[in-house]
């Protein structure tokens, strides 16, 4: 009788699992048809039947608002259910919730790291990467550069793009591995080819300076452009600089100003300064004193000493702009306080040290 009872329960579970799998297939078809509400309905039913995969997916639905109203608390609930049953994706996602204090869970970096480790043991790619970050930053575990590099490598081998880049950084800086610029470039290149904007920018810098690879301004310009088109403000500035100085591209001040403008608009202070200079000289843009002041001020407000000095000098001279000695002295003093020699010399000449 005991045997029969056990057999009967197994049979019932088997039917439920089979039904849940069918529901997940229907959910997949609905998802592919972009019918997220129907997909979420099938997933919920499968989750309530006890399918652990569906329980995790239901958490994902609530986490991202796929077919249901976004609800981080419900997402955490279902991630907890699936994580306890050993689902690697749920463990990883729940780790993120603990790391960030989402879904009503109290922030707990130790629990987050434990969950990432559990999922990493199952080779879940994002968990491998997240665990690497824990060791890299000392979040929930003692900081350990060697273990960080180890887990970045594992994640990179599983195809996590950001891990490819971060492993490159490890080799570039000699963090957790022996410093090797050539290896850094190799990993940067892999990540850059997959569209990682930081890798594209750093790879461009390696080509520009000849670090770990033969110097090539053409290749540098190519990768600066790719990163610039993705909106990276530093790459936009560097690509503009390539056009200004004919590095890997034909000299073109109009194009230089275009990319300086994009970078400046994204808040990069060096680009704001050089764009101000462009408007002052009329290089690549029409000369415009008001825009000169505008962009020099933006860079100065970010603490760039040379912008502070030049803004002050412009206001003190009153050439093509309204003279304002109080404002001029304010900015020249700020530059001098940062040790900018021209500003200190200007204050001496004015006798207002």
C-alpha positions in Angstrom: 0.0 0.0 0.0 2.8 2.4 0.8 4.3 1.6 -2.6 1.1 2.3 -4.3 0.6 5.6 -2.4 4.1 6.8 -3.3 3.5 5.8 -6.9 0.2 7.6 -7.0 1.8 10.9 -5.8 4.6 10.7 -8.3 2.1 10.1 -11.0 0.2 13.2 -10.0 3.3 15.3 -9.9 4.3 13.9 -13.3 1.0 15.0 -14.8 1.3 18.5 -13.2 4.8 18.9 -14.6 3.7 17.8 -18.0 0.9 20.3 -17.9 3.2 23.1 -16.7 5.6 22.3 -19.6 2.7 22.6 -22.1 1.7 25.9 -20.5 5.3 27.2 -20.8 5.3 26.2 -24.5 2.1 28.2 -24.9 3.7 31.1 -23.0 6.7 31.0 -25.3 4.5 31.2 -28.4 2.5 34.1 -27.0 5.7 35.9 -26.1 7.1 35.4 -29.6 3.8 36.8 -30.9 4.3 39.8 -28.5 1.2 38.9 -26.6 2.7 39.4 -23.2 -0.5 39.3 -21.2 -1.4 35.8 -22.5 2.2 34.7 -21.9 2.1 35.9 -18.3 -1.2 34.2 -17.7 0.2 30.8 -18.9 3.3 31.4 -16.8 1.3 32.1 -13.7 -0.8 28.9 -14.1 2.4 26.9 -14.5 3.9 28.6 -11.5 0.9 27.8 -9.3 1.2 24.2 -10.5 4.6 24.2 -8.9 6.9 24.4 -11.9 10.1 26.1 -10.6 11.1 27.5 -14.0 7.7 29.2 -14.3 8.0 30.5 -10.8 11.2 32.2 -11.8 9.7 33.5 -15.0 6.7 34.9 -13.1 9.2 36.8 -11.0 10.7 38.2 -14.2 7.3 39.2 -15.4 6.6 41.2 -12.3 10.2 42.5 -12.2 10.0 44.0 -15.7 6.2 44.6 -16.2 5.9 41.9 -18.8 2.2 41.2 -19.3 1.5 42.3 -15.7 1.8 45.6 -13.8 5.3 46.0 -12.6 5.5 45.0 -8.9 8.9 44.4 -7.3 7.4 43.0 -4.2 5.6 40.2 -6.2 8.8 39.7 -8.2 10.7 39.2 -4.9 8.1 36.7 -3.7 8.4 34.5 -6.7 12.1 34.8 -6.9 12.3 33.6 -3.3 10.1 30.6 -4.1 12.1 29.5 -7.1 15.5 30.3 -5.5 14.7 28.1 -2.5 14.1 25.3 -5.0 17.6 25.8 -6.5 16.7 27.8 -9.7 19.9 29.6 -10.7 18.3 32.5 -12.5 16.0 33.1 -9.5 19.0 33.0 -7.1 20.9 35.5 -9.2 17.9 37.8 -9.6 17.1 37.6 -5.9 20.7 38.4 -5.2 20.3 41.6 -7.2 17.2 42.4 -5.1 19.1 42.0 -1.9 22.1 43.9 -3.3 19.8 46.9 -4.2 17.2 46.5 -1.4 14.3 46.0 -3.9 10.9 44.4 -3.5 10.6 45.2 0.2 13.8 43.3 1.0 16.3 44.9 3.3 19.6 45.6 1.5 22.0 42.8 2.5 25.2 42.5 0.5 26.2 39.3 2.3 23.0 37.5 1.3 23.4 38.9 -2.2 26.9 37.4 -2.5 25.7 34.1 -1.1 23.0 33.9 -3.7 25.3 34.9 -6.5 27.7 32.1 -5.4 25.0 29.5 -5.4 24.0 30.5 -8.9 27.6 30.8 -10.0 28.2 27.2 -9.0 25.6 26.3 -11.6 27.5 28.4 -14.1 24.7 30.9 -14.5 26.5 33.7 -16.5 25.2 36.8 -14.8 25.8 35.3 -11.4 29.4 34.6 -12.3 29.8 38.3 -13.3 27.9 39.6 -10.2 30.1 37.5 -7.9 33.2 38.9 -9.6 31.9 42.4 -8.9 31.4 41.4 -5.2 35.1 40.5 -4.9 36.2 43.5 -7.0 34.3 46.0 -4.8 34.3 44.1 -1.5 30.5 43.9 -1.4 29.3 41.1 0.9 32.7 39.5 0.8 36.2 40.6 1.6 37.7 42.3 -1.4 40.0 40.0 -3.3 41.4 41.0 -6.7 42.5 37.5 -7.5 39.1 36.0 -7.0 37.5 38.9 -8.9 39.7 38.2 -11.9 38.9 34.4 -11.6 35.1 35.1 -11.7 35.4 37.7 -14.4 37.3 35.1 -16.5 34.6 32.5 -15.8 31.9 35.0 -16.8 33.8 36.0 -19.9 34.2 32.4 -21.0 30.4 32.1 -20.7 30.0 35.1 -23.0 29.2 38.0 -20.7 30.3 41.0 -22.6 30.9 43.3 -19.7 33.1 40.5 -18.1 35.2 40.5 -21.3 35.9 44.2 -20.7 36.4 44.0 -16.9 38.9 41.1 -17.4 40.7 43.4 -19.8 40.8 46.0 -17.1 42.3 43.5 -14.7 45.1 42.8 -17.1 45.6 46.5 -17.9 46.0 47.4 -14.2 47.5 44.2 -13.0 44.6 43.6 -10.6 44.5 39.9 -9.6 46.6 38.9 -12.6 50.0 39.8 -13.8 49.9 43.1 -15.7 49.8 42.4 -19.4 48.8 45.1 -21.9 48.7 42.7 -24.8 46.2 40.5 -22.9 44.2 43.6 -21.9 43.9 44.6 -25.6 42.8 41.1 -26.5 39.9 41.2 -24.0 39.1 44.8 -24.9 38.9 43.8 -28.5 36.5 40.9 -27.8 34.2 43.1 -25.8 34.5 46.0 -28.3 33.4 43.8 -31.1 30.3 42.9 -29.1 29.5 46.6 -28.7 30.7 47.4 -25.2 31.2 51.1 -25.3 33.9 51.2 -22.5 35.9 48.6 -24.3 35.7 50.5 -27.6 36.9 53.6 -25.9 39.8 51.9 -24.0 40.7 49.9 -27.1 40.9 53.2 -29.1 43.2 54.7 -26.4 45.5 51.6 -26.7 45.7 52.0 -30.5 46.2 55.8 -30.0 49.1 55.4 -27.6 50.5 52.1 -28.8 49.8 50.4 -25.5 49.8 46.6 -25.8 49.5 46.9 -29.6 51.1 48.7 -32.5 50.2 52.3 -32.6 47.5 53.1 -35.2 45.7 56.4 -35.4 43.4 54.9 -38.1 42.3 52.1 -35.7 42.1 54.6 -32.8 39.7 56.8 -34.8 37.7 53.8 -35.9 37.0 52.7 -32.3 36.5 56.3 -31.0 33.9 56.7 -33.6 32.0 53.5 -32.6 32.0 54.6 -29.0 31.1 58.2 -29.9 28.1 57.0 -31.9 26.9 55.2 -28.8 27.0 58.5 -26.9 30.2 58.1 -24.8 31.2 61.7 -24.1 34.9 61.1 -23.7 35.0 59.1 -27.0 33.1 62.0 -28.7 35.7 64.4 -27.4 38.6 62.2 -28.6 37.0 61.7 -32.0 36.7 65.4 -32.3 40.3 65.7 -31.4 41.2 63.2 -34.1 39.6 65.5 -36.7 41.2 68.6 -35.3 44.7 67.1 -35.3 44.4 64.8 -38.4 44.9 61.7 -36.4 43.6 58.7 -38.4 41.2 61.0 -40.3 41.5 64.0 -42.6 41.7 67.3 -40.7 38.2 68.8 -40.6 37.4 71.5 -38.1 33.7 71.4 -38.9 33.6 67.7 -37.9 35.8 68.4 -34.9 33.4 71.0 -33.7 30.5 68.7 -34.4 31.9 66.0 -32.0 33.1 68.6 -29.5 29.5 69.9 -29.4 28.1 66.4 -28.8 30.5 65.7 -26.1 30.0 69.1 -24.5 26.2 68.6 -24.6 26.8 65.3 -22.7 28.6 67.2 -20.0 32.3 66.5 -20.7 34.1 69.5 -19.3 37.2 69.3 -21.6 34.9 69.4 -24.6 32.9 72.3 -23.1 36.1 74.2 -22.8 37.4 73.5 -26.3 34.0 74.2 -27.8 34.1 77.6 -26.1 37.5 78.2 -27.7 36.1 77.2 -31.1 33.3 79.8 -30.7 35.9 82.4 -29.6 38.2 81.8 -32.6 35.5 80.8 -35.1 37.1 77.5 -35.9 34.5 74.9 -37.2 31.7 77.2 -36.1 30.7 80.8 -36.6 32.4 83.1 -34.1 30.0 83.8 -31.2 31.1 85.6 -28.0 27.8 84.7 -26.1 28.4 81.0 -26.8 32.0 81.3 -25.9 31.0 82.5 -22.5 28.3 79.9 -22.2 30.6 76.9 -22.8 33.5 78.3 -20.8 31.2 78.9 -17.9 29.8 75.3 -18.1 33.3 73.9 -18.0 34.3 76.4 -15.2 31.4 75.3 -13.1 32.7 71.8 -13.3 36.0 72.9 -11.8 38.2 73.0 -14.9 40.9 75.4 -13.9 41.8 76.5 -17.5 38.2 77.2 -18.2 37.9 79.2 -15.0 40.9 81.3 -15.9 39.9 81.9 -19.5 36.4 82.8 -18.5 37.7 85.3 -16.0 40.2 86.8 -18.5 37.5 87.2 -21.1 35.2 89.0 -18.6 38.0 91.1 -17.4 39.0 92.2 -20.9 35.5 92.9 -22.0 36.3 92.1 -25.6 33.0 91.4 -27.4 31.4 90.6 -24.1 30.2 92.8 -21.2 33.1 93.6 -18.8 32.5 92.3 -15.3 35.5 92.6 -13.0 33.7 91.1 -9.9 32.8 88.0 -11.9 36.2 87.9 -13.6 38.0 88.0 -10.3 35.8 85.3 -8.9 36.7 82.8 -11.6 40.4 83.8 -11.8 40.7 83.2 -8.0 39.0 79.8 -8.3 41.6 78.8 -11.0 44.4 80.2 -8.8 43.2 78.2 -5.8 43.8 75.1 -8.0 47.3 76.1 -8.6 46.8 77.3 -12.2 49.9 79.5 -12.9 48.4 81.9 -15.4 45.6 82.7 -12.9 48.1 83.3 -10.1 50.1 85.6 -12.3 47.0 87.5 -13.3 46.1 88.1 -9.7 49.6 89.4 -9.1 49.4 91.8 -12.0 46.0 93.0 -10.8 47.3 93.4 -7.2 44.4 91.5 -5.7 46.0 88.4 -4.3 
